[in-house]
């Protein structure tokens, strides 16, 4: 068989995702905070982009002499292009800032340019009324890490112990638990495990009691030791917290070797402890949830869907400044730099507009599908999947999935993530309309909350029969799964709890 070379031409179809298309897909799944950070980075990188509500650079540039502006802008472009940096910031090409000047001769330069110094862009100096002054820093409540570090400074540990102690304190989360493996800490610091455990034992004596525990049992044990109430009976009770959660008092009495009165006192002492000793200390405030879409009912009974414009970044392309810089471009590098910046700016503005339209289109279809939920509550939440919405608006399922990620809708019934409205279907009896899983879980929760006596407690089989009477065809294992997901104990445990609280 002879070997040889051969040249062939083949024609085929393929999908090529350009970098711009990849960025457009990425923008769809960004939350409003992530999108704002992305736009801020683009504003710093692209001199032709500016915020719509910000100062117009072209108008500021027109106040300076035309020659100085052209020379300045092109010098900045030339420097960036020559150095291979395509991410010039607005400061590199902003003629308005150069006209005002920021060097020792800036005042003279501003007078020569015929304009006054622009003080609006200068940083504010500290004053006694500012929020970040020295006094507010002193009065701010300390964090848990700062509180533990302050106690460490007076603990009298050796230098080697201090090193280990600081590593362990850095591994404490906001609730006060130690989130580090002692074996890994010992290996990383090159010391014996017993040495690390000794340092941990010293740190566990710090305030608040129970801090630096590795689990709930150890946390409660440290707090009991702090008040001298940790004895063998308490230790046995802490070793069987699962029985306490199940309200198995008979089993606890046998294990702990105490009578009913002593057991009740021990349980009362356990309930008086805190499983999160670090929760009382200062931490960063939680981020406020800002909805992307608002839904409100109109007087005619229809639902009006609108975007939250406060979360949408408003950017535009500075056409006048682009024309000025393009006219004075001299080299191919300068022209290429300006052209790339202009194309990127136009693409970003179009992509943001398309993203907003897509979110509005998907949200409107979700509201149309789930109008029963908005009007009557969660029991009327319909089964819905991505394909149904995608087919209705003429988009791909992956696009709908990206749009519904990290997006929230404000409705008269509260703020919900868009993915909340997508629930699986549970078949109805006698061929009726299917029920959503969320509505079925709500019905199960309502049945359990209505239990007032031992006779009212429903077993999983009883709940199945009640739901079938309401037109829901559901299996017993599904009821048990939903009940466990709702953190509802079994019927035996609920009966025992009602009996003890009666």
C-alpha positions as CSV (number, residue, x, y, z in Angstrom):
1,X,0.0,0.0,0.0
2,X,1.6,3.2,-1.2
3,X,1.6,6.4,1.0
4,X,1.2,9.8,-0.6
5,X,0.0,13.3,0.0
6,X,-3.3,14.6,-1.1
7,X,-5.0,18.0,-0.9
8,X,-8.8,18.1,-0.4
9,X,-11.4,20.8,0.0
10,X,-14.4,20.1,2.3
11,X,-17.3,22.3,3.1
12,X,-19.1,22.1,6.5
13,X,-21.1,24.2,8.9
14,X,-20.0,25.1,12.4
15,X,-20.9,27.6,15.1
16,X,-18.1,30.0,16.0
17,X,-18.6,32.0,19.2
18,X,-16.8,35.3,18.9
19,X,-15.4,37.0,22.0
20,X,-18.1,39.6,21.8
21,X,-20.8,36.9,21.7
22,X,-19.2,35.2,24.7
23,X,-19.3,38.5,26.6
24,X,-22.9,39.1,25.7
25,X,-23.8,35.6,27.0
26,X,-21.9,36.3,30.2
27,X,-23.8,39.6,30.7
28,X,-27.1,37.7,30.8
29,X,-26.3,35.7,33.9
30,X,-24.6,38.5,35.9
31,X,-26.5,39.9,38.9
32,X,-27.0,43.7,39.2
33,X,-24.0,44.1,41.5
34,X,-21.7,42.0,39.2
35,X,-22.9,43.9,36.2
36,X,-22.2,47.3,37.8
37,X,-18.6,46.1,38.6
38,X,-18.2,44.9,35.0
39,X,-19.4,48.3,33.6
40,X,-17.1,50.2,36.0
41,X,-14.1,48.2,34.7
42,X,-15.1,49.0,31.1
43,X,-15.5,52.7,32.0
44,X,-11.9,52.8,33.3
45,X,-10.6,50.8,30.3
46,X,-12.4,52.6,27.5
47,X,-12.0,56.4,27.1
48,X,-15.0,56.6,24.7
49,X,-17.4,55.3,27.3
50,X,-19.1,57.5,29.9
51,X,-22.0,57.4,32.3
52,X,-25.2,58.9,30.9
53,X,-25.8,60.9,34.1
54,X,-22.1,61.9,34.4
55,X,-20.2,64.9,33.1
56,X,-20.0,65.0,29.3
57,X,-16.3,64.9,28.5
58,X,-16.8,66.3,25.0
59,X,-18.4,69.5,26.4
60,X,-15.6,69.9,28.9
61,X,-13.1,69.3,26.1
62,X,-14.6,72.1,24.1
63,X,-13.8,74.6,26.8
64,X,-10.0,73.9,26.2
65,X,-8.1,75.1,23.1
66,X,-8.6,72.7,20.2
67,X,-4.9,72.3,19.6
68,X,-4.1,71.4,23.2
69,X,-7.0,68.9,23.2
70,X,-5.9,67.2,20.0
71,X,-2.3,67.0,21.0
72,X,-3.2,65.7,24.5
73,X,-5.7,63.1,23.3
74,X,-3.4,61.7,20.6
75,X,-0.4,61.7,22.9
76,X,-2.3,59.5,25.3
77,X,-3.5,57.2,22.5
78,X,0.0,57.0,21.1
79,X,1.6,56.2,24.4
80,X,-0.9,53.4,25.1
81,X,-0.6,52.0,21.6
82,X,3.2,52.1,21.6
83,X,3.4,50.3,25.0
84,X,0.9,47.7,23.9
85,X,-1.7,48.7,26.5
86,X,-5.2,48.7,25.0
87,X,-6.9,49.4,28.3
88,X,-6.4,53.1,28.7
89,X,-8.5,54.8,31.3
90,X,-10.5,57.9,30.8
91,X,-7.8,59.8,32.7
92,X,-5.4,59.0,29.9
93,X,-7.4,60.7,27.2
94,X,-9.6,63.1,29.0
95,X,-8.8,66.6,27.8
96,X,-11.0,68.2,30.4
97,X,-8.8,66.9,33.2
98,X,-5.6,68.0,31.5
99,X,-7.1,71.4,30.9
100,X,-7.6,71.8,34.6
101,X,-4.2,70.3,35.4
102,X,-3.0,68.4,38.4
103,X,0.6,69.3,38.7
104,X,2.5,72.2,40.3
105,X,1.7,74.5,37.3
106,X,-1.9,73.4,37.1
107,X,-3.3,76.8,38.2
108,X,-1.3,78.6,35.5
109,X,-2.3,76.0,32.9
110,X,-6.0,76.5,33.8
111,X,-5.7,80.2,33.5
112,X,-4.0,79.8,30.1
113,X,-6.8,77.5,29.0
114,X,-9.3,80.2,29.9
115,X,-11.2,78.0,32.5
116,X,-11.5,77.7,36.2
117,X,-10.1,74.8,38.2
118,X,-12.7,72.0,38.5
119,X,-12.9,71.1,42.1
120,X,-15.8,68.6,41.6
121,X,-13.4,65.7,40.9
122,X,-11.1,66.3,43.9
123,X,-11.2,64.0,46.9
124,X,-12.8,65.3,50.0
125,X,-10.6,65.8,53.0
126,X,-11.3,64.4,56.4
127,X,-13.5,66.3,58.9
128,X,-15.0,65.7,62.3
129,X,-18.4,65.1,60.8
130,X,-17.4,62.4,58.3
131,X,-18.5,58.8,58.8
132,X,-15.0,57.4,58.4
133,X,-13.1,59.6,60.8
134,X,-11.0,58.6,63.7
135,X,-13.8,58.9,66.3
136,X,-16.2,56.6,64.4
137,X,-13.4,54.0,64.1
138,X,-12.9,54.0,67.8
139,X,-16.6,53.7,68.6
140,X,-17.3,51.0,66.1
141,X,-18.1,47.7,67.8
142,X,-15.2,45.2,67.6
143,X,-15.4,42.2,65.4
144,X,-15.0,38.7,66.9
145,X,-11.5,38.5,65.4
146,X,-10.5,41.8,67.0
147,X,-12.0,40.7,70.3
148,X,-10.1,37.4,70.4
149,X,-6.8,39.1,69.3
150,X,-7.1,41.6,72.1
151,X,-7.4,38.8,74.6
152,X,-4.5,37.0,73.0
153,X,-2.2,40.0,73.6
154,X,-2.7,39.6,77.4
155,X,-2.8,35.8,77.5
156,X,0.9,35.4,78.2
157,X,1.6,32.8,75.6
158,X,5.0,32.1,74.2
159,X,6.1,33.4,70.8
160,X,5.6,30.0,69.2
161,X,2.2,29.6,70.8
162,X,1.2,33.1,69.6
163,X,2.0,32.1,66.0
164,X,-0.3,29.1,66.2
165,X,-3.0,31.1,68.1
166,X,-3.2,33.8,65.4
167,X,-3.6,31.1,62.7
168,X,-6.4,29.5,64.6
169,X,-8.1,32.8,65.3
170,X,-8.0,33.7,61.6
171,X,-9.9,30.4,60.9
172,X,-12.8,31.3,63.2
173,X,-16.0,32.1,61.3
174,X,-18.6,34.8,62.2
175,X,-20.5,32.4,64.4
176,X,-17.5,31.6,66.5
177,X,-16.7,28.1,65.3
178,X,-13.2,27.0,64.2
179,X,-13.2,26.1,60.5
180,X,-9.7,24.6,60.3
181,X,-8.3,21.1,60.5
182,X,-5.7,20.8,63.3
183,X,-3.7,18.2,61.4
184,X,-3.3,20.6,58.5
185,X,-2.4,23.5,60.8
186,X,0.3,21.4,62.5
187,X,1.7,20.3,59.1
188,X,1.7,23.7,57.7
189,X,3.4,25.3,60.7
190,X,5.8,22.4,61.2
191,X,4.9,21.6,64.8
192,X,3.4,18.7,66.7
193,X,-0.4,18.1,66.7
194,X,-0.3,18.0,70.6
195,X,1.2,21.5,70.6
196,X,-1.6,22.9,68.4
197,X,-4.2,21.2,70.5
198,X,-2.7,22.8,73.6
199,X,-2.9,26.2,72.1
200,X,-6.5,25.6,71.1
201,X,-7.3,24.5,74.7
202,X,-6.0,27.9,75.9
203,X,-7.9,29.8,73.3
204,X,-11.2,28.0,74.2
205,X,-10.9,29.7,77.5
206,X,-11.4,33.1,75.9
207,X,-14.6,35.1,76.0
208,X,-17.3,34.5,74.8
209,X,-17.6,31.0,76.3
210,X,-17.9,28.4,73.6
211,X,-15.7,30.2,71.0
212,X,-13.3,28.2,68.8
213,X,-15.4,25.0,69.2
214,X,-15.4,22.6,66.3
215,X,-19.0,21.5,66.6
216,X,-22.2,22.2,68.5
217,X,-21.5,19.6,71.2
218,X,-18.1,21.0,72.0
219,X,-19.5,24.6,72.0
220,X,-22.2,23.7,74.5
221,X,-19.7,21.7,76.6
222,X,-17.3,24.7,76.8
223,X,-20.2,26.9,78.0
224,X,-21.2,24.4,80.7
225,X,-17.6,24.1,81.9
226,X,-17.5,27.9,82.1
227,X,-20.3,27.8,84.7
228,X,-19.1,24.6,86.3
229,X,-22.1,22.5,85.2
230,X,-20.4,20.0,83.1
231,X,-20.7,16.6,84.7
232,X,-21.1,13.0,83.4
233,X,-24.8,13.3,83.1
234,X,-24.5,16.5,81.0
235,X,-21.8,14.8,78.9
236,X,-24.1,11.9,78.2
237,X,-26.9,14.3,77.3
238,X,-24.6,16.2,74.9
239,X,-23.5,12.9,73.3
240,X,-27.1,12.2,72.4
241,X,-28.4,15.5,71.1
242,X,-30.1,13.6,68.3
243,X,-32.4,12.0,70.9
244,X,-33.1,15.4,72.4
245,X,-34.1,16.7,68.9
246,X,-36.5,13.7,68.6
247,X,-37.9,14.4,72.0
248,X,-37.1,10.8,73.1
249,X,-37.2,11.5,76.9
250,X,-37.4,7.8,77.9
251,X,-34.1,7.1,76.0
252,X,-32.4,10.1,77.5
253,X,-33.4,9.2,81.1
254,X,-31.9,5.7,80.6
255,X,-28.7,7.0,79.1
256,X,-28.1,9.9,81.5
257,X,-29.3,7.9,84.6
258,X,-31.5,10.7,86.0
259,X,-35.2,11.1,86.8
260,X,-37.8,13.3,85.0
261,X,-37.2,16.4,87.1
262,X,-33.4,16.3,86.7
263,X,-33.8,15.7,83.0
264,X,-36.1,18.7,82.6
265,X,-33.6,20.9,84.5
266,X,-30.7,19.7,82.3
267,X,-32.7,20.4,79.2
268,X,-33.6,23.9,80.5
269,X,-29.9,24.6,81.0
270,X,-29.0,23.4,77.5
271,X,-31.7,25.7,76.0
272,X,-30.3,28.6,78.0
273,X,-26.9,28.3,76.1
274,X,-26.1,29.8,72.7
275,X,-25.1,27.6,69.8
276,X,-23.6,30.6,68.1
277,X,-21.3,32.5,70.5
278,X,-19.9,34.8,67.9
279,X,-23.2,36.1,66.6
280,X,-23.2,39.0,69.1
281,X,-20.2,40.7,67.6
282,X,-20.0,43.2,64.9
283,X,-19.9,41.9,61.3
284,X,-20.3,43.4,57.9
285,X,-24.0,44.4,57.3
286,X,-25.8,42.1,54.9
287,X,-26.2,43.3,51.3
288,X,-29.7,44.7,50.6
289,X,-31.6,42.6,48.0
290,X,-32.5,44.9,45.1
291,X,-35.0,43.5,42.7
292,X,-34.4,43.6,38.9
293,X,-38.1,43.7,38.0
294,X,-41.1,45.3,39.5
295,X,-44.6,43.8,39.1
296,X,-47.7,45.7,40.1
297,X,-51.5,45.3,39.5
298,X,-53.2,47.9,37.4
299,X,-56.7,49.2,38.1
300,X,-58.1,47.0,35.3
301,X,-56.8,43.8,37.0
302,X,-53.9,43.3,34.7
303,X,-50.3,42.9,35.8
304,X,-47.7,45.6,34.8
305,X,-44.1,44.5,34.5
306,X,-41.3,47.0,34.4
307,X,-37.5,46.9,34.9
308,X,-35.9,48.5,37.9
309,X,-34.0,51.3,36.2
310,X,-32.0,51.9,39.3
311,X,-30.1,48.6,38.8
312,X,-29.4,49.2,35.1
313,X,-26.1,50.9,34.3
314,X,-26.5,53.9,32.0
315,X,-23.6,54.3,29.7
316,X,-23.2,55.9,26.3
317,X,-20.6,56.5,23.6
318,X,-19.0,59.9,23.5
319,X,-19.4,60.5,19.8
320,X,-18.0,64.1,19.8
321,X,-14.9,63.1,21.5
322,X,-14.5,60.1,19.2
323,X,-14.7,62.4,16.2
324,X,-12.2,64.8,17.6
325,X,-9.6,62.1,18.4
326,X,-10.2,60.2,15.2
327,X,-9.6,63.4,13.1
328,X,-6.2,63.9,14.7
329,X,-5.0,60.3,14.6
330,X,-1.7,60.1,12.8
331,X,-0.2,56.6,13.0
332,X,-1.9,53.2,12.2
333,X,-1.5,52.3,15.9
334,X,-3.5,55.3,17.0
335,X,-6.2,54.7,14.5
336,X,-6.5,51.0,15.5
337,X,-6.7,51.9,19.2
338,X,-9.4,54.5,18.6
339,X,-11.3,52.1,16.3
340,X,-11.2,49.2,18.8
341,X,-12.3,51.5,21.6
342,X,-15.2,52.7,19.6
343,X,-16.3,49.2,18.5
344,X,-16.1,47.9,22.1
345,X,-18.1,50.9,23.4
346,X,-20.9,50.4,20.8
347,X,-21.0,46.7,21.5
348,X,-21.3,47.2,25.3
349,X,-24.2,49.7,24.9
350,X,-26.1,47.4,22.5
351,X,-25.4,44.4,24.7
352,X,-26.8,46.2,27.8
353,X,-29.9,47.2,25.9
354,X,-30.4,43.7,24.6
355,X,-29.9,42.3,28.1
356,X,-32.6,44.6,29.6
357,X,-35.0,43.6,26.8
358,X,-34.4,39.9,27.4
359,X,-35.0,40.2,31.1
360,X,-38.2,42.1,30.6
361,X,-39.4,39.6,28.0
362,X,-38.7,36.6,30.2
363,X,-40.2,38.3,33.3
364,X,-43.4,39.2,31.4
365,X,-43.9,35.6,30.3
366,X,-43.3,34.3,33.9
367,X,-46.0,36.8,35.1
368,X,-48.4,35.7,32.4
369,X,-47.9,32.0,33.4
370,X,-48.0,32.6,37.1
371,X,-50.8,35.2,37.4
372,X,-52.7,32.9,39.7
373,X,-49.9,33.0,42.2
374,X,-49.8,36.8,42.1
375,X,-53.6,37.0,42.6
376,X,-54.4,34.2,45.0
377,X,-51.1,32.9,46.6
378,X,-48.7,30.0,46.5
379,X,-51.5,27.3,46.3
380,X,-52.1,28.5,42.8
381,X,-48.5,28.3,41.6
382,X,-48.6,26.4,38.3
383,X,-46.0,23.9,37.1
384,X,-43.5,25.6,34.9
385,X,-40.3,24.7,33.2
386,X,-37.7,26.5,31.1
387,X,-38.8,25.0,27.9
388,X,-42.4,26.4,28.3
389,X,-41.1,29.9,28.7
390,X,-38.4,29.5,25.9
391,X,-41.0,28.3,23.4
392,X,-43.4,31.1,24.3
393,X,-40.9,33.9,23.7
394,X,-38.9,32.3,20.9
395,X,-35.6,31.8,22.8
396,X,-33.4,28.9,23.7
397,X,-33.7,27.2,27.1
398,X,-30.1,28.1,28.0
399,X,-30.8,31.8,27.4
400,X,-33.8,31.6,29.7
401,X,-31.7,29.8,32.3
402,X,-29.1,32.5,32.2
403,X,-31.6,35.3,32.5
404,X,-33.3,33.7,35.5
405,X,-30.0,33.3,37.4
406,X,-29.4,35.8,40.2
407,X,-32.4,37.9,39.1
408,X,-35.2,38.9,41.5
409,X,-38.7,40.1,41.0
410,X,-40.6,42.3,43.4
411,X,-44.3,41.4,43.5
412,X,-47.2,42.3,45.9
413,X,-46.5,39.0,47.7
414,X,-42.8,39.7,48.2
415,X,-39.4,39.5,46.4
416,X,-38.7,36.2,44.7
417,X,-35.9,34.9,42.6
418,X,-37.0,34.2,39.0
419,X,-36.1,30.6,39.4
420,X,-38.7,30.3,42.2
421,X,-41.5,30.3,39.7
422,X,-40.2,27.2,37.9
423,X,-41.5,24.1,39.7
424,X,-42.0,20.5,38.8
425,X,-45.4,19.1,38.1
426,X,-47.4,16.6,40.2
427,X,-50.2,14.8,38.4
428,X,-53.8,15.4,39.4
429,X,-56.3,12.7,40.0
430,X,-58.9,11.9,37.2
431,X,-56.8,13.7,34.6
432,X,-57.2,17.2,36.0
433,X,-54.7,20.1,35.8
434,X,-51.3,19.2,37.3
435,X,-50.2,20.8,40.5
436,X,-46.9,22.4,41.2
437,X,-44.5,21.0,43.8
438,X,-44.4,24.3,45.7
439,X,-48.2,24.4,46.1
440,X,-48.2,20.8,47.3
441,X,-45.5,21.5,49.9
442,X,-47.6,24.5,51.0
443,X,-50.6,22.3,51.5
444,X,-48.6,19.8,53.5
445,X,-47.3,22.6,55.7
446,X,-50.8,23.9,56.3
447,X,-52.1,20.5,57.3
448,X,-49.3,20.1,59.9
449,X,-49.8,23.6,61.3
450,X,-53.5,22.9,61.8
451,X,-52.7,20.1,64.2
452,X,-53.8,21.0,67.7
453,X,-54.1,17.7,69.6
454,X,-52.8,14.1,69.3
455,X,-55.9,13.1,67.5
456,X,-55.3,15.8,64.8
457,X,-51.8,14.6,63.9
458,X,-51.7,13.2,60.4
459,X,-49.4,10.4,59.3
460,X,-47.8,10.4,55.9
461,X,-50.4,7.9,54.7
462,X,-53.2,10.2,56.0
463,X,-51.7,13.2,54.2
464,X,-51.6,11.2,51.0
465,X,-55.4,10.4,51.3
466,X,-56.2,14.1,52.1
467,X,-54.3,15.3,49.1
468,X,-55.9,12.7,46.8
469,X,-59.2,14.0,48.0
470,X,-58.1,17.5,47.0
471,X,-57.2,16.2,43.5
472,X,-53.4,15.6,44.0
473,X,-52.1,12.2,42.9
474,X,-49.0,11.9,45.1
475,X,-47.0,9.0,46.5
476,X,-46.2,8.5,50.2
477,X,-42.5,8.7,49.7
478,X,-43.0,12.0,48.0
479,X,-44.9,13.3,51.0
480,X,-42.1,12.1,53.3
481,X,-39.5,13.8,51.1
482,X,-41.4,17.1,51.1
483,X,-42.0,16.9,54.9
484,X,-38.3,16.4,55.5
485,X,-37.4,19.2,53.2
486,X,-39.8,21.5,55.3
487,X,-38.1,20.3,58.5
488,X,-41.3,18.8,59.8
489,X,-40.8,15.9,62.2
490,X,-42.6,12.6,61.8
491,X,-46.1,12.0,63.1
492,X,-44.8,10.1,66.1
493,X,-42.5,12.9,67.1
494,X,-45.3,15.5,66.6
495,X,-47.7,13.5,68.8
496,X,-45.0,13.3,71.6
497,X,-44.3,17.0,71.3
498,X,-48.0,17.9,71.6
499,X,-48.4,15.6,74.6
500,X,-45.4,17.2,76.4
501,X,-46.5,20.7,75.7
502,X,-50.2,20.1,76.7
